[in-house]
């Protein structure tokens, strides 16, 4: 009986030693991931950060692990954004009656920190929450519909940008900076495939994702040759659709000092990139 117990003990010790050597030889090099979810806008048309009009978001990334806890991620993301004053509970904002849609294409680089050691395929190492912080650039081009026709708003200069009457107002550019902050968690289904869920909030350098920032400038839009108002004039102040116009020259149209932001919630799968190296020889 004693011999059997000793044999079993030696076998278990050998298995534990083999597992420990295999774990020490495993190197998690990184991941390739795809994700799908929803995005939401926060800004002049949604100043109270309501989450009631989500739109589609998708992304892909490559992540290089520098250690078991630290990684660098290169991400490409697409976010559909949109909002309208009619969704507000503020009667002043409802009377303003502005709206927009925007398609955001973003490229970013982030540092990723795993809270736990993550080694796909090894029991006890298959789950970790993580944080990410980075910097990115994104393209944006807000648009709206008037009588069923789609108009891009940036070229129209809806706040007088580019008009000789407002020489200090210049059209905003098509590209801006972002600072993405990510909170997520991931779980390894096996040695090769993981699932994850994450929320990313993006601070931005622009207040024109929604084309709203400054003051009304109705005098910047001359009438058409036939005497009718131009599409730019009709889009810069749409309060006339609900009642008396509120777009008086110089009156506040948006909140310029506060930049726009947007966030996304996505779930996805990632594929582990890994390698093995020979563990160090005991005593060396």
For each residue, the residues with C-beta under 8 A, 3 or more apart:
1: 4 5
2: 5 6
3: 6 7
4: 1 7 8
5: 1 2 8 9
6: 2 3 9 10
7: 3 4 10 11
8: 4 5 11 12
9: 5 6 12 13
10: 6 7 13 14
11: 7 8 14 15
12: 8 9 15 16
13: 9 10 16 17
14: 10 11 17 18
15: 11 12 18 19
16: 12 13 19 20
17: 13 14 20 21
18: 14 15 21 22
19: 15 16 22 23
20: 16 17 23 24
21: 17 18 24 25 279
22: 18 19 25 26
23: 19 20 26 119 122 125
24: 20 21 279 280
25: 21 22 276 277 278 279
26: 22 23 119 121 122 274 276
27: 274 275 276 277
28: 65 68 118 119 120 272 273 274
29: 64 65 272 273 274 275
30: 62 63 64 65 71 272 273
31: 61 62 63 194 270 271 272 273
32: 60 61 62 63 270 271 273
33: 59 60 61 62 63 194 196 268 269 270 271
34: 59 60 268 269 270
35: 58 59 60 61 196 198 266 267 268
36: 56 57 58 266 267 268
37: 56 57 58 264 265 266 267 268
38: 54 55 56 57 264 265 266
39: 54 55 56 57 79 80 81 104 262 263 264
40: 51 53 54 55 81 262 263 264
41: 45 46 53 81 82 83 102 209 210 260 261 262
42: 46 49 260 261 262 263
43: 46 47 83 207 209 210 212 258 259 260 261
44: 47 207 210 212 213 254 255 258 260
45: 41 83 84 85 88 93 98 99 100 210 212
46: 41 42 43 49 50 83 87 88
47: 43 44 93 255 258
48: 88
49: 42 46
50: 46 53 87
51: 40 54
52: 87
53: 40 41 50 82 83 84 87
54: 38 39 40 51
55: 38 39 40 79 80 81 82
56: 36 37 38 39 78 79 80
57: 36 37 38 39 77 78 79 80 264 265 266
58: 35 36 37 77 78 266
59: 33 34 35 75 76 77 78 264 266 268
60: 32 33 34 35 75 76 77
61: 31 32 33 35 73 74 75 76 270
62: 30 31 32 33 73 74
63: 30 31 32 33 71 72 73 74 112 270
64: 29 30 71 72 73
65: 28 29 30 68 70 71
66: 70 71 72
67: 70
68: 28 65 114 117 118 119
69: 113 114 115 117
70: 65 66 67 111 112 113 114
71: 30 63 64 65 66 111 112 114
72: 63 64 66 109 110 111 112
73: 61 62 63 64 109 110 111 112 132 134
74: 61 62 63 107 108 109
75: 59 60 61 106 107 108 109 110 134 136 180
76: 59 60 61 105 106 107
77: 57 58 59 60 104 105 106 108 200 264
78: 56 57 58 59 103 104 105 106
79: 39 55 56 57 103 104 106 262 264
80: 39 55 56 57 101 102 103 104
81: 39 40 41 55 101 102 103 104 209 262
82: 41 53 55 99 100 101 102
83: 41 43 45 46 53 87 99 100 210
84: 45 53 87 97 98 99 100
85: 45 88 93 94 95 96 97 98 99
86: 94 97 99
87: 46 50 52 53 83 84
88: 45 46 48 85 93 94
89:
90: 93 94
91: 94 95
92: 95 96
93: 45 47 85 88 90 96
94: 85 86 88 90 91 97 242
95: 85 91 92 239 242 243 246
96: 85 92 93 238 239 246 253
97: 84 85 86 94 238 239 241 242
98: 45 84 85 144 210 212 238
99: 45 82 83 84 85 86 144 238
100: 45 82 83 84 142 143 144 153 209 210 211 212
101: 80 81 82 142 143 144
102: 41 80 81 82 140 141 142 143 209 210
103: 78 79 80 81 140 141
104: 39 77 78 79 80 81 138 139 140 209 262
105: 76 77 78 138 139
106: 75 76 77 78 79 136 137 138 139 178 180 202
107: 74 75 76 136 137 138
108: 74 75 77 134 135 136 137 178 180
109: 72 73 74 75 134 135 136
110: 72 73 75 132 133 134 135 180 182
111: 70 71 72 73 132 133 134
112: 63 70 71 72 73 130 131 132 182
113: 69 70 130 131 132
114: 68 69 70 71 117 118 128 129 130
115: 69 128 129 130 131
116: 125 127 128 129
117: 68 69 114 125 128
118: 28 68 114 125 126 127 128 186 188
119: 23 26 28 68 122 125 126 188
120: 28 125 126 188 190 191 192 193 194 272 274
121: 26 126 188 190 191 192
122: 23 26 119 125 126
123: 126
124:
125: 23 116 117 118 119 120 122 188
126: 118 119 120 121 122 123 187 188
127: 116 118 185 186 187 188
128: 114 115 116 117 118 185 186
129: 114 115 116 183 184 185
130: 112 113 114 115 182 183 184 185 186 198
131: 112 113 115 181 182 183 184
132: 73 110 111 112 113 180 181 182 183 184 198 200
133: 110 111 179 180 181 182
134: 73 75 108 109 110 111 179 180 182
135: 108 109 110 177 178 179 180
136: 75 106 107 108 109 177 178 179 180 202
137: 106 107 108 175 176 177 178
138: 104 105 106 107 175 176 178 204
139: 104 105 106 174 175
140: 102 103 104 174 175 176 206 208 209
141: 102 103 152 154 174
142: 100 101 102 152 153 154 208 209 210 211
143: 100 101 102 150 151 152 153
144: 98 99 100 101 150 151 153 211 235
145: 148 149 150 151
146: 149 151 231 234 235
147:
148: 145
149: 145 146 231
150: 143 144 145
151: 143 144 145 146 156 231 235
152: 141 142 143 155 156
153: 100 142 143 144 156 158 211 235
154: 141 142 157 171 172 174 208 211
155: 152 171
156: 151 152 153 231 232 235 236
157: 154 160 161 162 163 169 171 220 232
158: 153 161 211 232 235 236
159: 169 213 214 215 216 217 236 253 254
160: 157 163 165 166 169 214 215 217 220
161: 157 158 166 169 170 171 172
162: 157 169 170 171
163: 157 160 166 169 217 220 221
164: 167
165: 160 217 219 220
166: 160 161 163 169 217 220
167: 164
168:
169: 157 159 160 161 162 163 166 214 217
170: 161 162
171: 154 155 157 161 162
172: 154 161 206 208
173: 176
174: 139 140 141 154
175: 137 138 139 140
176: 137 138 140 173 204 205 206 209
177: 135 136 137 204 205
178: 106 108 135 136 137 138 202 203 204 205
179: 133 134 135 136 202 203 204
180: 75 106 108 110 132 133 134 135 136 200 201 202
181: 131 132 133 200 201 202 203
182: 110 112 130 131 132 133 134 198 199 200
183: 129 130 131 132 198 199
184: 129 130 131 132 196 197 198 199
185: 127 128 129 130 196 197 198
186: 118 127 128 130 194 195 196 197 270
187: 126 127 194 195 196
188: 118 119 120 121 125 126 127 191 193 194 272
189: 193 194 195
190: 120 121 193
191: 120 121 188 272 274
192: 120 121 271 272
193: 120 188 189 190 269 270 271 272
194: 31 33 120 186 187 188 189 269 270 271 272
195: 186 187 189 267 268 269 270
196: 33 35 184 185 186 187 267 268 269 270
197: 184 185 186 265 266 267 268
198: 35 130 132 182 183 184 185 265 266
199: 182 183 184 263 264 265
200: 77 132 180 181 182 263 264 266
201: 180 181 261 263
202: 106 136 178 179 180 181 261 262 263
203: 178 179 181 259 261
204: 138 176 177 178 179 209 259 260 261 262
205: 176 177 178 259
206: 140 172 176 209 259 260
207: 43 44 212 213 254 255 256 258 259 260
208: 140 142 154 172 211 212 213 260
209: 41 43 81 100 102 104 140 142 176 204 206 260 262
210: 41 43 44 45 83 98 100 102 142 254 260
211: 100 142 144 153 154 158 208
212: 43 44 45 98 100 207 208 253 254
213: 44 159 207 208 253 254 255 256
214: 159 160 169 252 253 254 256
215: 159 160 249 250 251 252 253
216: 159 236 237 247 248 249 250 251 252 253
217: 159 160 163 165 166 169 220 236 249
218: 221 233 236 237 247 248 249
219: 165 249
220: 157 160 163 165 166 217
221: 163 218 229 230 232 233 236
222: 230
223: 227 228 229 230 233
224: 227 228 229 230
225:
226:
227: 223 224
228: 223 224
229: 221 223 224 233 234
230: 221 222 223 224 233 234
231: 146 149 151 156 234 235
232: 156 157 158 221 235 236
233: 218 221 223 229 230 236 237
234: 146 229 230 231 238
235: 144 146 151 153 156 158 231 232 238
236: 156 158 159 216 217 218 221 232 233 247
237: 216 218 233 240 245 246 247
238: 96 97 98 99 234 235 241
239: 95 96 97 242 243 244 245 246 247
240: 237 243 244 245
241: 97 238
242: 94 95 97 239
243: 95 239 240
244: 239 240
245: 237 239 240 248
246: 95 96 237 239 251
247: 216 218 236 237 239 251 253
248: 216 218 245 251
249: 215 216 217 218 219
250: 215 216
251: 215 216 246 247 248
252: 214 215 216 255
253: 96 159 212 213 214 215 216 247
254: 44 159 207 210 212 213 214
255: 44 47 207 213 252 258
256: 207 213 214
257:
258: 43 44 47 207 255
259: 43 203 204 205 206 207
260: 41 42 43 44 204 206 207 208 209 210
261: 41 42 43 201 202 203 204
262: 39 40 41 42 79 81 104 202 204 209
263: 39 40 42 199 200 201 202
264: 37 38 39 40 57 59 77 79 199 200
265: 37 38 57 197 198 199
266: 35 36 37 38 57 58 59 197 198 200
267: 35 36 37 195 196 197
268: 33 34 35 36 37 59 195 196 197
269: 33 34 193 194 195 196
270: 31 32 33 34 61 63 186 193 194 195 196
271: 31 32 33 192 193 194
272: 28 29 30 31 120 188 191 192 193 194
273: 28 29 30 31 32
274: 26 27 28 29 120 191
275: 27 29
276: 25 26 27
277: 25 27
278: 25
279: 21 24 25
280: 24 284
281: 284
282:
283:
284: 280 281
